[in-house]
Amino acid sequence: MEFLDWKSIGSLLATFMFLRTAIRDFLPPEIYEAIKRFCLKIFASFQSNISIIIEEFDSSYDNELYETVKNYLSSRCFSSAKILKLSKPKNSKILTFTMDTNQKVEDTFHGFKLKWSLQSVKKKTSYNRSEESRHFELTFHEKYKDKVHSLYLPHVIEQGAMIKFKNKQRKLYTNRSSEDRGGGLWSSVLFSHPSTFDTVAIDPVLKEEIKADLVKFVNRKEFYSRVGRSWKRGYLLYGPPGTGKTSLIAAIANFLGFNIYDLELTAVTSNSQLRKLLIATSSKSVIVVEDVDCTLDLSDRKIRKKKENDGEEKEEKKMEKENSKSGASSPFSTVSLSGVLNFVDGLWSSCGGERVMIFTTNHIEKLDPALLRPGRMDKHINLSYCEFKAFKTLMKNYLYIEEHQLEKEVKEFLPLVKITPADVAEVFMSCNDDSDLGMRNVVEELKKRVASDAEPKEEIEETERTALDEKLKEVENS
């Protein structure tokens, strides 16, 4: 063993490094990679591990699975990898850590260990340019092969998709009019409405009921598939203007983390275009049609037919013409009630899943019963005038207080008037965060409305009594 002195070892290492450098510098990258893979196969034959390669590009296209794995490892690489990359991807809400090349991350699943590594390979293109190709490599013991295939990989895909969804900034979409050329069917801006279930001023019991219904909906994918129904949920919000319908929609979107598609029916020219708009929406979205009774004639067909028989058809057409001039509906639109019903619950509504459809109206009695039935509008939510519990929420939001000595007066007068949460909010906004002034102003506003509501009632009653007396005199004279 005398020949293995330090000089010999040094010469051997120098020769090895020279050969390694020469091979990498003088051999074409394709041949070098082929030799490398061959050597890895030889070493792998003596090992009991299995490796799975997930390339960045699949047949020149982005590999969605690569991005999913990247998202999955972003939450695990911080504790294992020595070199990390920090970035803020487009449309992401938070900063993201990713592995650098030739780094390894250990993962544990159901008691066994797996190793992830990020590798980079340089290849020459047809134009003699160097191109970098990256891939993730998953290594594990061969005895866990079945568990990795049936349990671990589905877990990685599910968790990666969930992380991507949580990190993505939500958007508010609106449909383009037929006059807009170029671009897609929808245009978008970032959605940043601050409304939540904590701030929306509705009855707390109703609030919890809506939240429970939404949670049940998003967790029942297998149930909807098993019973043969599209994975969607329809809500009808109805009530006077200013009762919080728009705020509730924003709170629902923020609670679920969904994008919003605000459908403007006046910009839709046909049932066919309406169908195309539906197909162009994504899963995990809230599709909104506000003031549906004002945009299209979706009134009860029985009442409409009766009016036509009573000779009111000309009057209705005159009103429709006036509405078209004022922008209530497009004069060239052929969207019908049938088209809207198919949009909500037709065959095309099953394209995609996990959608919440919300229609709003100030006059539920004007809508055709076919639109209101379960399967289309599954849940009817009545948002009425401000009640005391809703008032308490507004008091907390605007005045930063939960109790006040004038609460008793407010509780006494609220049931006697028709005042919306928007009206109360406006009074609070004018008090410059002075809670005492805000409460006094609200009490004065309530008293004023009680007095003004009482006067017309007395006049109407007096008029009715006079008309009745005259009618009785006519009966007596006859």
C-alpha positions in Angstrom: 0.0 0.0 0.0 3.1 2.2 -0.3 1.9 3.6 -3.7 -1.2 5.2 -2.0 0.8 8.1 -0.6 -0.5 11.7 -0.6 1.3 12.5 -3.8 -0.3 9.6 -5.6 -3.8 10.5 -4.3 -3.2 14.1 -5.3 -2.2 13.1 -8.9 -5.1 10.8 -9.1 -7.6 13.5 -8.1 -6.0 16.0 -10.5 -6.3 13.5 -13.3 -9.9 12.8 -12.5 -10.8 16.5 -12.4 -9.0 17.1 -15.7 -10.9 14.2 -17.4 -14.2 15.5 -15.9 -13.6 19.0 -17.1 -12.4 17.8 -20.6 -15.5 15.6 -20.9 -17.9 18.5 -20.0 -16.1 21.0 -22.2 -15.4 19.0 -25.3 -18.2 16.5 -25.5 -21.5 17.7 -27.0 -24.1 18.3 -24.2 -26.3 15.5 -25.6 -23.5 12.9 -25.4 -22.5 14.1 -22.0 -26.1 13.8 -20.7 -26.4 10.4 -22.3 -23.3 9.2 -20.5 -24.5 10.7 -17.3 -27.9 8.9 -17.6 -26.1 5.7 -18.4 -23.9 6.0 -15.3 -26.9 6.8 -13.2 -28.7 3.7 -14.5 -25.7 1.5 -13.5 -25.6 3.0 -10.0 -29.4 2.7 -9.7 -29.2 -1.0 -10.5 -27.3 -1.5 -7.3 -29.8 0.5 -5.3 -33.4 -0.1 -4.1 -34.6 3.5 -4.7 -37.0 4.6 -7.5 -36.9 8.0 -9.1 -39.7 9.9 -10.9 -38.9 12.8 -13.2 -41.3 15.7 -13.6 -40.1 18.0 -16.4 -40.8 21.7 -16.7 -42.0 21.4 -20.3 -44.1 18.6 -21.7 -43.8 18.5 -25.6 -42.8 22.2 -25.7 -45.7 23.2 -23.5 -45.8 24.2 -19.9 -46.2 21.1 -17.7 -49.0 21.9 -15.2 -47.8 19.2 -12.9 -44.4 20.9 -12.6 -46.0 24.1 -11.4 -48.2 22.1 -8.9 -45.1 20.4 -7.4 -43.3 23.8 -7.3 -46.2 25.2 -5.3 -46.3 22.2 -3.0 -42.5 22.4 -2.2 -42.7 26.2 -1.7 -44.1 25.5 1.8 -41.6 22.8 2.6 -38.3 23.9 1.1 -37.5 26.6 3.7 -36.6 24.0 6.4 -34.5 21.7 4.2 -32.9 23.5 1.3 -29.7 25.5 1.9 -30.1 27.9 -1.0 -33.6 29.4 -1.8 -35.0 31.8 -4.3 -37.4 34.5 -3.1 -40.0 35.9 -5.6 -43.5 37.3 -5.9 -45.2 35.6 -8.8 -47.7 37.5 -11.0 -51.1 37.7 -9.4 -49.8 36.3 -6.1 -50.6 37.9 -2.8 -47.5 36.7 -0.9 -43.8 36.2 -1.3 -42.8 32.7 -2.4 -39.7 30.6 -1.6 -38.5 28.2 -4.3 -35.6 25.8 -4.4 -32.5 26.6 -6.3 -31.0 24.0 -8.7 -29.2 21.0 -7.3 -30.9 21.5 -3.9 -32.7 18.7 -2.1 -35.8 18.7 0.1 -37.0 15.9 2.4 -40.7 15.1 2.9 -42.4 12.7 5.2 -45.7 11.1 4.3 -47.5 8.3 6.3 -44.3 7.5 8.1 -41.9 7.1 5.2 -39.4 9.5 3.7 -39.1 10.9 0.2 -36.6 13.2 -1.4 -37.2 16.0 -3.9 -34.4 17.6 -5.9 -34.4 20.3 -8.6 -32.1 19.6 -11.5 -31.1 21.7 -14.5 -29.9 20.5 -17.9 -28.5 22.6 -20.7 -29.4 21.6 -24.2 -28.7 23.0 -27.6 -31.6 24.1 -29.8 -31.8 23.9 -33.6 -30.4 27.4 -33.8 -27.3 26.4 -31.9 -28.4 28.2 -28.8 -28.0 26.9 -25.3 -31.3 26.3 -23.5 -31.9 25.3 -19.9 -34.4 22.6 -19.1 -35.3 22.0 -15.4 -37.1 19.1 -13.8 -38.0 17.8 -10.3 -36.8 14.4 -9.3 -38.7 12.5 -6.6 -36.8 9.6 -5.0 -38.1 7.0 -2.6 -37.7 3.3 -1.6 -39.2 0.8 -4.0 -41.3 -0.8 -1.3 -43.4 2.4 -1.1 -44.1 2.5 -4.8 -47.8 1.7 -4.5 -48.4 4.2 -1.7 -46.6 6.9 -3.7 -48.7 6.3 -6.8 -52.1 5.9 -5.0 -51.7 8.3 -2.1 -48.7 10.6 -2.1 -48.9 12.0 -5.7 -52.7 12.8 -5.4 -51.8 14.5 -2.0 -49.1 16.6 -3.7 -51.5 17.6 -6.6 -54.3 18.5 -4.2 -52.1 20.5 -1.8 -50.2 22.3 -4.6 -53.5 23.4 -6.3 -54.8 24.6 -2.9 -51.6 26.7 -2.3 -51.8 28.2 -5.7 -55.5 29.1 -5.2 -54.8 30.7 -1.8 -51.9 32.7 -3.1 -53.6 34.0 -6.2 -55.1 37.5 -6.1 -58.8 37.5 -6.9 -60.2 39.4 -9.8 -63.5 41.1 -10.7 -64.6 40.4 -14.3 -67.2 42.2 -16.4 -68.4 41.1 -19.8 -67.4 43.1 -22.9 -70.2 44.7 -25.0 -70.7 43.4 -28.6 -69.2 46.7 -29.8 -65.8 46.0 -28.2 -63.4 44.3 -30.6 -60.3 42.4 -29.6 -59.6 40.7 -26.3 -61.7 38.0 -24.7 -65.3 37.9 -23.6 -64.4 39.2 -20.1 -62.2 42.1 -18.9 -60.9 42.1 -15.4 -59.4 44.2 -12.6 -58.1 43.2 -9.2 -60.8 42.5 -6.7 -60.2 44.3 -3.4 -63.6 44.9 -1.8 -63.1 45.0 2.0 -66.6 43.6 2.9 -66.6 40.4 5.1 -69.1 38.6 7.1 -67.9 40.4 10.2 -68.7 43.8 8.6 -71.9 43.1 6.6 -74.9 44.4 8.5 -77.4 41.6 8.5 -79.0 39.4 11.1 -76.3 37.3 12.8 -78.4 34.1 12.6 -78.9 34.6 8.8 -75.1 35.4 8.5 -74.2 32.1 10.2 -76.7 30.2 8.1 -75.2 31.5 4.8 -71.7 30.7 5.9 -72.7 27.2 6.9 -74.4 26.7 3.5 -71.3 27.9 1.6 -69.0 25.6 3.6 -71.3 22.7 3.0 -71.4 23.5 -0.8 -67.6 23.7 -1.4 -67.1 20.4 0.6 -69.6 18.3 -1.4 -67.9 17.7 -4.7 -68.4 14.0 -4.5 -72.0 14.3 -3.3 -72.9 16.5 -6.4 -71.2 13.9 -8.7 -72.9 11.0 -7.0 -76.4 12.4 -7.3 -75.9 13.6 -10.9 -76.1 17.4 -10.3 -73.9 20.2 -11.5 -71.6 21.5 -8.8 -73.1 24.9 -8.4 -75.3 26.8 -6.0 -77.9 29.5 -6.7 -78.7 32.5 -4.4 -81.4 35.1 -4.9 -80.9 38.3 -2.8 -84.0 40.4 -2.7 -85.2 43.4 -0.8 -85.3 47.2 -1.0 -82.3 49.2 -2.3 -79.6 50.0 0.3 -80.1 46.8 2.4 -76.6 45.4 1.7 -77.0 43.0 -1.3 -73.8 44.1 -3.0 -71.8 44.0 0.3 -73.1 40.5 1.0 -71.9 39.4 -2.5 -68.4 40.8 -1.8 -68.4 39.1 1.6 -69.3 35.7 0.0 -66.5 36.1 -2.6 -64.0 37.0 0.2 -65.2 34.2 2.4 -64.7 31.6 -0.4 -61.7 33.2 -2.0 -63.5 33.1 -5.4 -63.3 35.5 -8.4 -66.4 37.5 -9.3 -68.0 37.6 -12.8 -70.3 40.6 -12.8 -72.6 39.8 -15.8 -74.2 42.9 -17.4 -77.2 41.5 -19.3 -77.7 44.8 -21.1 -74.5 44.2 -23.0 -75.5 40.6 -24.1 -77.2 40.5 -27.5 -78.3 36.9 -27.7 -78.8 33.6 -25.9 -75.8 32.2 -27.8 -73.5 35.0 -26.5 -74.9 34.4 -23.0 -73.9 30.7 -23.3 -70.4 31.6 -24.5 -69.9 34.0 -21.5 -70.8 31.1 -19.2 -68.3 28.8 -20.8 -65.6 31.4 -20.5 -66.0 31.6 -16.7 -63.6 29.6 -14.5 -64.3 27.2 -11.7 -64.3 28.6 -8.1 -66.1 31.7 -9.1 -69.2 33.8 -8.2 -71.4 34.8 -11.1 -73.5 37.8 -10.3 -76.5 39.3 -12.1 -77.6 42.4 -10.2 -81.1 44.0 -10.5 -82.2 41.2 -12.8 -85.8 42.5 -12.9 -84.5 45.8 -14.4 -82.3 44.4 -17.1 -84.6 41.9 -18.8 -88.3 41.1 -18.9 -88.2 38.1 -16.6 -91.7 38.7 -15.2 -94.2 36.0 -14.5 -95.4 34.7 -17.9 -99.0 34.1 -16.5 -99.3 37.7 -15.5 -97.8 38.9 -18.8 -100.3 36.8 -20.7 -103.2 38.1 -18.7 -102.1 41.7 -19.3 -102.0 41.0 -23.1 -105.5 39.6 -22.9 -106.7 42.6 -21.0 -105.4 44.9 -23.8 -102.4 46.2 -21.9 -99.9 44.8 -24.6 -99.5 48.2 -26.2 -98.7 49.9 -22.9 -96.1 47.2 -22.1 -94.4 47.7 -25.4 -94.3 51.4 -24.9 -92.6 50.9 -21.5 -90.1 48.5 -23.1 -89.3 51.1 -25.7 -88.7 53.7 -23.0 -86.5 51.3 -21.0 -84.4 50.6 -24.1 -83.8 54.3 -24.6 -82.8 54.7 -21.0 -80.3 51.8 -21.2 -82.4 49.3 -19.2 -82.0 46.7 -22.0 -80.3 46.6 -25.4 -82.7 47.4 -28.3 -80.9 44.7 -30.3 -80.9 42.1 -27.6 -82.7 38.8 -28.2 -81.9 37.3 -24.8 -85.0 35.6 -23.5 -86.2 34.1 -20.2 -85.5 30.7 -21.7 -81.9 31.7 -22.4 -81.5 32.9 -18.8 -83.0 29.7 -17.4 -80.6 27.6 -19.5 -77.7 29.8 -18.4 -78.6 29.1 -14.8 -79.5 25.4 -15.0 -79.1 24.1 -18.6 -76.6 21.6 -19.9 -74.0 24.2 -20.5 -74.1 25.2 -16.8 -72.3 21.9 -16.0 -69.2 23.0 -17.9 -66.8 23.7 -15.0 -67.7 23.4 -11.3 -67.7 25.0 -7.9 -69.7 28.0 -9.0 -72.0 30.2 -7.0 -74.6 32.1 -9.0 -76.2 35.1 -7.3 -79.1 37.1 -8.7 -80.4 40.3 -7.0 -83.7 42.1 -7.3 -85.7 44.8 -5.5 -89.0 43.2 -6.5 -89.1 39.4 -6.2 -92.8 39.4 -7.1 -92.0 40.5 -10.6 -89.8 37.4 -11.4 -91.1 34.3 -13.2 -91.5 31.3 -10.8 -89.4 29.2 -13.2 -86.4 31.3 -12.3 -87.1 31.0 -8.5 -87.4 27.3 -8.2 -84.7 25.1 -6.4 -82.0 24.0 -8.8 -81.8 27.6 -10.2 -82.2 29.8 -7.1 -81.6 27.3 -4.3 -81.6 29.8 -1.5 -83.7 32.9 -1.2 -82.3 35.6 1.1 -84.5 38.5 2.2 -82.5 41.6 3.0 -85.0 44.0 4.6 -84.8 47.2 6.4 -82.4 47.7 9.3 -83.1 45.7 12.4 -81.5 46.2 15.8 -78.9 43.4 15.5 -77.8 44.8 12.2 -77.7 48.2 13.7 -75.3 46.9 16.4 -73.0 45.7 13.6 -73.0 49.1 12.0 -72.4 50.8 15.4 -69.3 48.6 15.9 -68.0 49.2 12.3 -68.5 52.9 12.2 -68.3 54.1 15.8 -66.0 51.5 17.3 -68.4 50.8 20.2 -70.5 47.9 21.2 -72.8 49.6 23.7 -74.2 53.1 24.2 -76.8 54.7 26.5 -79.0 55.7 23.5 -79.4 52.1 22.4 -82.8 51.8 24.1 -84.2 54.7 22.1 -82.9 53.2 18.9 -84.4 49.8 19.7 -87.7 51.5 20.4 -87.9 53.5 17.2 -86.3 51.1 14.6 -89.4 48.9 14.2 -91.5 52.0 13.5 -89.6 53.2 10.5 -88.3 51.9 7.2 -84.6 52.8 7.3 -81.9 50.8 5.5 -78.5 49.9 6.7 -77.1 52.3 4.0 -79.1 55.2 5.5 -77.8 54.4 9.0 -74.2 54.2 7.7 -74.5 57.6 6.0 -75.6 59.2 9.3 -72.6 57.5 11.1 -70.1 58.7 8.4 -71.1 62.3 8.9 -70.2 62.3 12.7 -66.3 62.2 12.3 -65.9 59.1 14.6 -67.7 60.9 17.4 -69.8 58.0 18.9 -72.0 60.3 21.0 -72.7 62.6 18.1 -73.4 59.6 15.8 -75.9 58.0 18.2 -77.7 61.3 18.8 -77.9 61.9 15.0 -79.4 58.5 14.4 -82.0 58.9 17.2 -83.0 62.3 15.7 -83.2 60.8 12.2 -85.4 58.0 13.5 -87.7 60.4 15.3 -88.0 62.6 12.2 -88.9 59.6 10.1 -91.5 58.4 12.7 -93.1 61.8 12.6 -93.1 62.1 8.8 -94.4 58.5 8.3 -97.3 59.2 10.7 -98.6 62.3 8.8 -99.3 60.8 5.5 -101.1 57.8 7.1 -103.5 60.2 8.9 -104.2 62.0 5.6 -104.7 58.8 3.7 -107.1 57.5 6.4 -109.0 60.8 6.3 -109.3 60.6 2.5 -110.4 57.0 2.7 -113.1 57.9 5.3 -114.4 60.8 3.1 -114.5 58.6 0.0 -116.4 55.9 2.0 -118.9 58.5 3.3 -119.6 59.7 -0.2 -120.0 56.1 -1.4 -122.6 55.5 1.4 -124.5 58.6 0.5 -124.7 57.5 -3.1 -126.0 54.1 -2.0 -128.6 55.7 0.3 -129.8 58.1 -2.5 -130.1 55.3 -5.0 
